Amino acid sequence: MTGLAIRLTAGRFHATPWGRHVNEGVPEWPPSPWRLLRSLVATWKRKLDDRLSQEEVKELLAVLLDPPEFVLPPAATGHSRHFMPWFKKGPDDRTLVFDTFVALPRDAEVVVLWRSAVLTREQRTVLALIAEHLQFLGRAESWCAARVLDDGEFDAVRAHINCRPFNGTPAGAEELVRVLCADPARALANDAFSRTIERKRGKKVVSEIAKSVAYDPDWHLCAETLWLHQEKWSDPPGTQWVTYTRPRDCFKITPARRTNVRPRPRPQLARFALDSAVLPLVTDTLPVAEAVRRNIMGLFGRLHPEPDGSRGRSPLFAGKDAAGKALQGHRHAFYLPTDEDGDGRLDHLTIVAEEGFGPGELRALDRLRQIKTAEREASGHALRVLLLGLGTLDDYRSGPIGPSVMWESATPFIVTRYLKKRGRKRDDQALWNDWVAFLITVLREELTRFIERRPDLAGIAAENIGIATLVDEQGAFRCGARRWRLIQFTRFRRKRHDDGGRRPAGAFRLTFSQPIRGPIALGHSAHFGMGLFVPVRC
């Protein structure tokens, strides 16, 4: 007994039975043994011609010519429609073609079983080698992976045979179907390539049979479909039609019971690419981030109106609750434009929310196509965005996400408070005239709160994080790949009474004891790209 297990890796079997037109919508099921044997020959000639001799392959095929039995997995039928030119009508023709296929689970196997086939060790090795290199069955869309059954699998397989040659009266649950099989007596012969030629010898006309070699090897099994049509063969030579029984409900669609599916985590991050004839400078990080927030909030409001007709509001995007009170905990959205190619212009946008985006926010993110501002409309250089992907923070290792041991300021770190010279919580007098020391003190306070918000950083102490200033020869702070001066950055928000431009700011390098993931955005206007630290790639 010999068997092949064939798994259709795309979950589809594309094949039309011999003698049927493709637009009849009739799929071939089971796969015809004639098609399978031709696929084995084609695989040998295309990939293993230098490793297997013709005699080795012929001896193997001679054992597999009898009609086999099948184990057919549950399946269904489907089709697609497309237009394609037909050479008889000219290149401008668009003939509608139906592509009917059998759909089945991608992990299901079609088992082909030859009960009377007994292979030698050498023949089994040849079959296993060809099966290993078999990549499609029938048309090229029918991707497959095949293997030879082990001896221990035959008992289990025999119990599930549901398609076999007809030898009596079919059961009520079965139906009859014609299947094209090889004729054991003629499949490996070549009499179809013979021609009767009349030659004149003197006054007599003598008929002679001349054999021509049309294919290599010259077997009926190798005859191409185009040649068969040209020679007007109704059925391929070397074949026989065998009536098979198969389950009457072989294409019945059985709804699968939904198992307990683990809920997917809500996406926490959206990555966009920025595109424009003139991309914004890194120094415009804050106004670009504010414009992104306005645009995404407007999209959400239009897509999700309130019952009274007013625009909907997303606390996650706005950073405020329904009463307009600012949210605490920094779990709402951060808008982080970045320059990731180091040319001094913003080319990517990352929107991060630790809480995760809900269905409404995801719909708005998917609809975001352009960041509209009055300045952009006046200049005529639209700032377009392209959504690159959504995922959790653990899914990404690019842009401002990291991980890394060392992080540097991409934008100015702006303090969240002013120097306190009075009261019970006044600052140490040593900081009163040392602005750099004051900046480092506030930065370390922000790092402490940052660690408290991140459970994965529980083992890190803020006082153990190395903080170094990024300054030039004159002692002025510089940040970013182009080492911008902090005064070049826009640090005032558009909201009333914002004083970000008057607060002390600096640029620093942070060194942790272990690699951590970002994003790290600290200080005043951190949700709009200020105080953004990016990983230093070693």
C-alpha positions as CSV (number, residue, x, y, z in Angstrom):
1,M,0.0,0.0,0.0
2,T,1.3,3.5,-1.0
3,G,-0.2,6.9,-0.1
4,L,0.4,10.6,-0.7
5,A,-0.9,13.3,1.6
6,I,-1.3,16.6,-0.2
7,R,-1.9,19.9,1.6
8,L,-3.1,22.8,-0.4
9,T,-1.2,25.6,1.3
10,A,-3.4,28.5,0.0
11,G,-6.6,26.6,0.9
12,R,-7.7,26.4,-2.7
13,F,-7.6,23.8,-5.5
14,H,-8.0,25.3,-9.0
15,A,-8.8,22.7,-11.7
16,T,-11.4,22.2,-14.4
17,P,-12.3,18.6,-15.3
18,W,-11.2,17.4,-18.8
19,G,-14.0,18.1,-21.3
20,R,-15.6,20.9,-19.4
21,H,-15.4,24.6,-20.2
22,V,-14.0,26.8,-17.5
23,N,-17.1,29.0,-17.5
24,E,-19.3,26.1,-16.7
25,G,-18.2,26.6,-13.1
26,V,-17.6,22.8,-12.5
27,P,-14.6,22.1,-10.2
28,E,-12.6,18.9,-10.4
29,W,-13.0,17.0,-7.2
30,P,-11.3,14.7,-6.3
31,P,-8.1,15.7,-8.1
32,S,-7.9,13.4,-11.1
33,P,-5.1,10.7,-10.8
34,W,-4.2,11.6,-14.4
35,R,-3.5,15.2,-13.3
36,L,-1.5,14.0,-10.3
37,L,0.7,11.7,-12.3
38,R,1.4,14.4,-14.9
39,S,2.4,16.7,-12.0
40,L,4.9,14.2,-10.7
41,V,6.4,13.9,-14.2
42,A,6.6,17.7,-14.6
43,T,8.3,18.0,-11.2
44,W,10.8,15.4,-12.1
45,K,11.6,17.0,-15.5
46,R,11.8,20.6,-14.2
47,K,13.7,20.1,-11.0
48,L,15.2,16.6,-10.7
49,D,16.1,15.6,-14.2
50,D,19.8,15.5,-13.2
51,R,19.2,13.4,-10.1
52,L,16.6,10.8,-11.3
53,S,16.9,8.7,-14.4
54,Q,14.0,8.0,-16.8
55,E,14.0,4.3,-15.9
56,E,13.7,5.1,-12.2
57,V,10.7,7.4,-12.7
58,K,9.1,5.0,-15.2
59,E,9.3,2.1,-12.8
60,L,7.7,4.2,-10.1
61,L,4.9,5.4,-12.3
62,A,4.1,1.9,-13.6
63,V,3.2,1.0,-10.0
64,L,0.9,4.0,-9.5
65,L,-1.2,3.7,-12.7
66,D,-4.2,1.9,-11.1
67,P,-7.0,4.1,-10.0
68,P,-6.4,5.2,-6.3
69,E,-8.8,5.9,-3.5
70,F,-9.1,9.2,-1.7
71,V,-9.7,10.8,1.7
72,L,-11.4,14.1,0.9
73,P,-11.5,16.7,3.7
74,P,-14.5,19.0,4.2
75,A,-14.6,21.5,1.4
76,A,-16.7,24.1,-0.3
77,T,-16.8,25.7,-3.7
78,G,-16.2,29.3,-4.7
79,H,-15.3,31.4,-7.8
80,S,-13.8,34.6,-8.9
81,R,-14.5,36.5,-12.1
82,H,-12.0,38.5,-14.2
83,F,-11.7,39.8,-17.7
84,M,-8.9,38.6,-20.0
85,P,-8.2,39.0,-23.7
86,W,-8.9,36.0,-26.0
87,F,-6.4,35.6,-28.8
88,K,-9.1,34.7,-31.3
89,K,-10.9,38.1,-30.8
90,G,-7.8,40.3,-30.7
91,P,-5.9,42.1,-28.0
92,D,-8.8,44.6,-27.3
93,D,-11.1,41.8,-26.2
94,R,-12.2,41.5,-22.6
95,T,-13.8,38.1,-22.2
96,L,-15.3,37.3,-18.8
97,V,-13.8,34.2,-17.3
98,F,-15.0,32.3,-14.2
99,D,-12.3,30.8,-12.0
100,T,-14.1,28.1,-10.0
101,F,-12.1,26.5,-7.2
102,V,-12.5,24.1,-4.3
103,A,-11.9,25.8,-0.9
104,L,-10.7,23.8,2.1
105,P,-8.9,24.4,5.4
106,R,-5.2,25.2,4.8
107,D,-4.1,22.6,7.3
108,A,-6.3,19.8,5.7
109,E,-4.8,17.1,3.6
110,V,-6.1,15.3,0.6
111,V,-4.9,11.7,0.9
112,V,-4.4,9.6,-2.3
113,L,-4.1,5.8,-1.5
114,W,-3.0,3.1,-3.9
115,R,-4.0,-0.2,-2.2
116,S,-2.3,-2.5,-4.6
117,A,0.9,-0.5,-5.0
118,V,3.9,-2.0,-3.3
119,L,7.1,0.1,-3.7
120,T,10.6,-1.0,-3.2
121,R,12.9,1.0,-1.0
122,E,14.4,2.7,-4.0
123,Q,11.0,3.5,-5.5
124,R,9.8,4.9,-2.2
125,T,12.9,7.2,-2.1
126,V,12.2,8.4,-5.6
127,L,8.5,9.2,-4.8
128,A,9.5,11.0,-1.5
129,L,12.0,13.1,-3.5
130,I,9.5,14.1,-6.1
131,A,6.8,14.8,-3.5
132,E,9.2,17.1,-1.6
133,H,9.7,19.2,-4.7
134,L,6.0,19.2,-5.8
135,Q,4.8,22.8,-5.4
136,F,1.5,23.0,-7.2
137,L,-1.1,20.5,-8.4
138,G,-3.0,21.3,-11.6
139,R,-2.9,25.0,-12.3
140,A,-0.1,27.2,-10.9
141,E,-2.5,28.8,-8.4
142,S,-3.0,25.5,-6.6
143,W,0.0,25.7,-4.3
144,C,0.6,22.5,-2.4
145,A,3.0,20.5,-0.2
146,A,3.1,16.8,-0.5
147,R,4.5,13.9,1.6
148,V,4.6,10.1,1.4
149,L,2.5,8.4,4.1
150,D,4.4,6.4,6.8
151,D,3.6,2.8,7.2
152,G,2.0,3.5,10.6
153,E,-0.6,5.9,9.1
154,F,-2.3,3.4,6.8
155,D,-4.7,1.9,9.4
156,A,-6.0,5.4,10.4
157,V,-6.3,6.5,6.8
158,R,-8.2,3.4,5.6
159,A,-11.0,4.2,8.1
160,H,-11.6,7.6,6.5
161,I,-11.7,6.7,2.8
162,N,-14.7,8.5,1.3
163,C,-14.0,8.5,-2.4
164,R,-13.3,5.3,-4.3
165,P,-13.9,3.6,-7.7
166,F,-17.5,2.6,-8.1
167,N,-18.1,-1.2,-7.8
168,G,-21.8,-1.6,-7.1
169,T,-24.7,0.4,-5.9
170,P,-23.9,3.7,-4.3
171,A,-25.1,4.4,-0.8
172,G,-27.7,7.0,-0.2
173,A,-25.1,9.5,1.1
174,E,-22.9,9.1,-2.1
175,E,-23.0,10.4,-5.6
176,L,-21.3,9.3,-8.8
177,V,-18.7,11.4,-10.6
178,R,-16.5,10.7,-13.6
179,V,-12.8,10.9,-12.9
180,L,-10.0,10.9,-15.5
181,C,-7.5,8.1,-14.7
182,A,-4.5,6.6,-16.4
183,D,-4.9,3.5,-18.6
184,P,-2.3,1.1,-17.1
185,A,-1.8,-0.5,-20.6
186,R,-1.1,2.7,-22.6
187,A,-0.2,5.6,-20.3
188,L,3.5,5.0,-20.6
189,A,3.3,4.0,-24.3
190,N,3.7,6.3,-27.4
191,D,1.3,4.9,-30.1
192,A,-0.5,8.2,-30.3
193,F,2.6,9.7,-31.9
194,S,2.5,7.1,-34.7
195,R,1.7,8.2,-38.3
196,T,0.7,6.1,-41.3
197,I,2.7,7.2,-44.3
198,E,2.0,6.0,-47.9
199,R,5.1,5.5,-50.0
200,K,5.2,4.8,-53.7
201,R,7.5,1.9,-54.7
202,G,7.5,1.5,-58.4
203,K,3.9,0.9,-59.3
204,K,2.8,-0.1,-55.8
205,V,1.7,2.2,-52.9
206,V,3.0,0.8,-49.6
207,S,1.7,2.0,-46.2
208,E,4.2,2.3,-43.5
209,I,3.8,3.3,-39.8
210,A,6.3,6.0,-38.8
211,K,6.8,6.9,-35.1
212,S,7.7,10.4,-34.2
213,V,9.0,11.5,-30.8
214,A,6.8,14.4,-29.8
215,Y,7.9,14.7,-26.1
216,D,10.7,13.7,-23.9
217,P,10.0,11.1,-22.7
218,D,7.6,10.1,-25.4
219,W,4.8,8.9,-23.2
220,H,1.1,9.6,-23.5
221,L,1.4,11.0,-20.0
222,C,3.5,13.8,-21.3
223,A,1.2,15.0,-24.0
224,E,0.4,18.7,-23.7
225,T,-3.1,20.1,-23.8
226,L,-2.3,22.3,-26.8
227,W,-1.1,19.4,-28.8
228,L,-4.1,17.3,-27.9
229,H,-6.4,20.1,-29.1
230,Q,-4.4,20.5,-32.3
231,E,-4.7,16.8,-33.0
232,K,-8.4,16.9,-32.1
233,W,-8.3,14.3,-29.4
234,S,-11.5,14.2,-27.5
235,D,-9.8,12.4,-24.6
236,P,-6.1,12.3,-23.9
237,P,-4.5,9.1,-25.2
238,G,-3.5,6.7,-22.5
239,T,-6.4,7.6,-20.2
240,Q,-9.7,6.0,-19.1
241,W,-12.7,7.4,-17.5
242,V,-13.5,5.8,-14.1
243,T,-16.7,6.3,-12.2
244,Y,-16.0,7.2,-8.6
245,T,-18.3,7.6,-5.6
246,R,-17.9,10.6,-3.4
247,P,-19.9,12.0,-0.5
248,R,-23.1,13.7,-1.7
249,D,-22.5,16.6,0.7
250,C,-18.8,16.9,-0.1
251,F,-19.3,20.7,-0.7
252,K,-21.6,21.3,2.2
253,I,-20.6,24.3,4.2
254,T,-20.6,23.5,7.9
255,P,-20.4,26.5,10.2
256,A,-17.5,26.1,12.6
257,R,-18.2,26.5,16.2
258,R,-16.5,29.6,17.5
259,T,-14.0,28.7,20.2
260,N,-13.0,30.9,23.1
261,V,-10.9,33.5,21.4
262,R,-8.5,35.4,23.5
263,P,-9.3,39.1,23.1
264,R,-6.7,41.0,21.2
265,P,-5.0,43.8,23.0
266,R,-6.1,47.3,21.9
267,P,-3.7,49.0,19.6
268,Q,-1.6,51.5,21.5
269,L,0.4,53.0,18.7
270,A,-0.2,54.3,15.2
271,R,2.7,55.0,12.8
272,F,2.4,57.4,9.9
273,A,4.8,58.6,7.2
274,L,4.7,62.3,6.3
275,D,4.7,63.4,2.7
276,S,4.9,66.9,1.1
277,A,6.8,68.8,-1.5
278,V,8.3,70.8,1.5
279,L,8.3,68.8,4.7
280,P,8.2,70.8,8.0
281,L,11.4,71.5,9.9
282,V,12.1,69.7,13.1
283,T,11.8,73.1,14.9
284,D,8.1,73.1,14.0
285,T,7.5,69.9,16.0
286,L,5.1,71.6,18.4
287,P,2.8,73.3,15.9
288,V,2.7,70.1,13.7
289,A,1.7,68.0,16.7
290,E,-1.0,70.5,17.6
291,A,-2.3,70.5,14.1
292,V,-2.4,66.6,14.1
293,R,-4.5,66.7,17.3
294,R,-6.9,69.3,15.9
295,N,-7.4,67.3,12.7
296,I,-7.8,63.9,14.3
297,M,-10.3,65.3,16.9
298,G,-12.2,66.9,14.0
299,L,-12.3,63.6,12.2
300,F,-13.5,61.7,15.2
301,G,-16.2,64.4,15.9
302,R,-17.6,64.1,12.3
303,L,-17.5,60.3,12.3
304,H,-19.2,59.9,15.7
305,P,-21.7,62.7,16.3
306,E,-23.6,63.0,19.5
307,P,-27.4,62.3,19.7
308,D,-28.1,66.0,19.7
309,G,-26.2,66.5,16.4
310,S,-23.1,68.0,18.0
311,R,-19.7,66.6,17.2
312,G,-18.4,63.7,19.3
313,R,-15.5,64.0,21.6
314,S,-12.7,61.5,22.3
315,P,-11.1,61.9,25.7
316,L,-8.2,59.8,24.5
317,F,-7.4,62.3,21.7
318,A,-8.4,65.4,23.6
319,G,-6.7,64.6,26.9
320,K,-9.8,65.9,28.7
321,D,-12.9,64.3,30.1
322,A,-16.5,65.3,29.1
323,A,-16.4,68.2,31.6
324,G,-13.3,69.6,30.0
325,K,-11.0,68.6,32.9
326,A,-7.5,67.5,32.0
327,L,-6.9,63.7,32.4
328,Q,-4.3,62.5,34.8
329,G,-1.7,59.7,34.4
330,H,-0.6,60.5,30.9
331,R,-2.4,57.5,29.4
332,H,-4.1,59.6,26.6
333,A,-2.5,60.3,23.2
334,F,1.0,61.6,22.6
335,Y,1.5,63.2,19.2
336,L,5.2,62.7,18.3
337,P,6.5,64.0,14.9
338,T,10.1,62.8,14.3
339,D,12.9,63.2,11.9
340,E,14.2,59.7,11.3
341,D,16.5,60.2,8.4
342,G,18.5,63.0,10.0
343,D,17.9,65.6,7.3
344,G,16.4,68.2,9.7
345,R,12.8,67.7,8.5
346,L,9.9,65.8,10.0
347,D,9.2,62.6,8.1
348,H,7.3,60.4,10.5
349,L,4.5,60.7,13.0
350,T,3.8,58.4,15.9
351,I,0.6,58.7,17.9
352,V,0.8,56.7,21.2
353,A,-1.7,56.1,23.9
354,E,-0.9,53.7,26.8
355,E,-4.7,53.2,27.3
356,G,-5.1,51.8,23.8
357,F,-7.3,53.1,20.9
358,G,-11.0,52.1,20.8
359,P,-13.0,51.3,17.7
360,G,-13.9,55.0,17.2
361,E,-10.4,56.2,17.5
362,L,-9.1,53.5,15.2
363,R,-11.7,54.6,12.6
364,A,-10.5,58.2,12.8
365,L,-6.9,57.2,12.5
366,D,-7.6,55.1,9.4
367,R,-9.4,58.2,7.8
368,L,-6.5,60.6,8.5
369,R,-5.1,61.6,5.1
370,Q,-3.8,65.2,5.6
371,I,-2.7,67.6,8.3
372,K,-4.5,70.8,7.4
373,T,-3.3,74.2,8.7
374,A,-3.8,77.7,7.4
375,E,-0.1,78.1,6.7
376,R,0.0,74.9,4.6
377,E,-3.1,75.9,2.6
378,A,-1.6,79.4,2.0
379,S,1.7,77.9,0.8
380,G,0.1,75.3,-1.4
381,H,2.2,72.5,0.0
382,A,-0.2,70.0,1.5
383,L,1.2,67.8,4.3
384,R,-0.1,64.3,3.6
385,V,0.1,61.3,5.9
386,L,0.1,57.6,5.2
387,L,-0.8,55.1,7.9
388,L,2.0,52.5,8.1
389,G,0.7,50.3,10.8
390,L,-1.1,49.8,14.1
391,G,-0.1,47.7,17.1
392,T,0.9,47.5,20.7
393,L,4.1,49.1,22.0
394,D,5.8,45.7,22.1
395,D,5.1,45.3,18.4
396,Y,7.4,48.1,17.3
397,R,11.2,48.7,17.5
398,S,11.5,51.7,15.3
399,G,11.3,55.4,15.6
400,P,11.0,56.8,19.2
401,I,10.1,53.3,20.6
402,G,13.5,51.8,21.0
403,P,14.6,49.8,23.0
404,S,17.9,51.3,24.0
405,V,20.2,52.0,27.0
406,M,21.0,55.5,25.8
407,W,18.5,58.2,24.9
408,E,19.1,61.7,23.6
409,S,16.9,64.8,23.3
410,A,15.3,65.2,19.9
411,T,13.4,68.3,21.1
412,P,13.9,70.7,24.0
413,F,13.0,69.4,27.5
414,I,10.8,72.2,29.0
415,V,10.4,72.3,32.8
416,T,7.0,71.7,34.3
417,R,7.4,74.2,37.1
418,Y,9.3,77.3,38.0
419,L,12.0,77.7,40.6
420,K,10.6,77.9,44.1
421,K,12.4,80.3,46.5
422,R,9.7,80.4,49.2
423,G,7.4,78.0,51.1
424,R,7.9,74.7,52.6
425,K,8.7,73.0,49.2
426,R,11.3,75.7,48.1
427,D,14.2,74.5,46.1
428,D,17.7,74.2,47.5
429,Q,19.6,77.5,47.5
430,A,22.3,76.0,45.4
431,L,19.8,75.8,42.4
432,W,18.8,79.5,42.6
433,N,21.6,80.7,40.3
434,D,22.4,77.4,38.5
435,W,19.8,76.9,35.8
436,V,21.4,73.7,34.5
437,A,21.3,72.1,37.9
438,F,17.6,73.2,38.2
439,L,16.8,71.7,34.8
440,I,18.5,68.4,35.8
441,T,16.5,68.4,39.1
442,V,13.2,68.8,37.4
443,L,14.2,66.2,34.7
444,R,14.9,63.7,37.5
445,E,11.5,64.5,39.1
446,E,9.9,63.8,35.7
447,L,11.8,60.5,35.4
448,T,10.6,59.4,38.8
449,R,7.0,60.0,37.7
450,F,7.7,58.3,34.4
451,I,9.0,55.2,36.2
452,E,5.9,55.1,38.5
453,R,3.7,55.0,35.4
454,R,5.6,52.2,33.8
455,P,5.3,48.8,35.7
456,D,8.0,47.3,33.5
457,L,10.5,49.8,34.9
458,A,9.9,49.0,38.6
459,G,13.4,47.8,39.2
460,I,15.0,51.1,38.0
461,A,15.7,54.0,40.4
462,A,15.5,57.6,39.0
463,E,18.7,58.6,40.9
464,N,20.6,55.9,39.1
465,I,19.8,57.2,35.6
466,G,22.8,59.0,34.1
467,I,22.0,62.5,32.9
468,A,24.5,64.4,30.8
469,T,23.9,67.8,29.1
470,L,24.1,68.2,25.3
471,V,26.0,71.5,24.7
472,D,28.3,73.0,22.2
473,E,31.7,74.6,22.7
474,Q,30.1,77.8,24.0
475,G,28.0,75.9,26.5
476,A,24.7,76.4,24.7
477,F,22.2,73.5,24.6
478,R,21.9,71.7,21.3
479,C,19.5,68.8,20.3
480,G,18.5,66.7,17.4
481,A,20.5,65.1,14.6
482,R,21.3,68.6,13.3
483,R,22.1,69.9,16.7
484,W,19.5,72.7,16.7
485,R,19.7,75.6,19.2
486,L,16.7,75.5,21.5
487,I,15.8,79.1,20.6
488,Q,15.0,77.9,17.1
489,F,12.2,75.7,18.3
490,T,8.6,76.9,18.5
491,R,7.7,76.4,22.2
492,F,4.5,78.3,22.6
493,R,1.2,76.4,22.1
494,R,-1.7,78.1,20.4
495,K,-3.8,77.9,23.6
496,R,-4.4,81.0,25.6
497,H,-1.9,81.8,28.4
498,D,0.6,79.1,27.4
499,D,4.1,80.1,28.7
500,G,6.2,77.2,27.3
501,G,8.5,79.7,25.5
502,R,9.3,81.5,28.7
503,R,10.1,78.4,30.7
504,P,13.7,77.1,31.1
505,A,14.6,74.4,28.6
506,G,17.5,72.1,28.0
507,A,18.8,69.1,26.0
508,F,20.2,65.9,27.7
509,R,21.4,62.4,27.2
510,L,19.9,59.7,29.5
511,T,21.7,56.5,30.3
512,F,19.8,53.6,31.9
513,S,21.2,50.5,33.5
514,Q,19.4,48.3,31.0
515,P,17.7,48.7,27.6
516,I,14.2,50.1,27.9
517,R,11.5,50.8,25.4
518,G,10.0,54.2,24.7
519,P,8.4,56.5,24.0
520,I,10.1,58.9,26.5
521,A,8.5,62.3,26.3
522,L,8.8,64.4,29.5
523,G,8.1,67.9,30.7
524,H,5.9,70.7,29.5
525,S,4.0,70.0,26.2
526,A,5.3,66.4,26.2
527,H,2.1,65.3,24.5
528,F,3.0,67.5,21.6
529,G,6.5,66.3,20.9
530,M,8.5,68.5,23.4
531,G,10.9,66.8,25.7
532,L,11.1,63.8,23.3
533,F,14.0,61.5,23.7
534,V,15.0,59.2,20.9
535,P,17.1,56.0,21.2
536,V,20.8,56.2,20.4
537,R,21.6,53.4,17.9
538,C,24.9,51.9,18.9
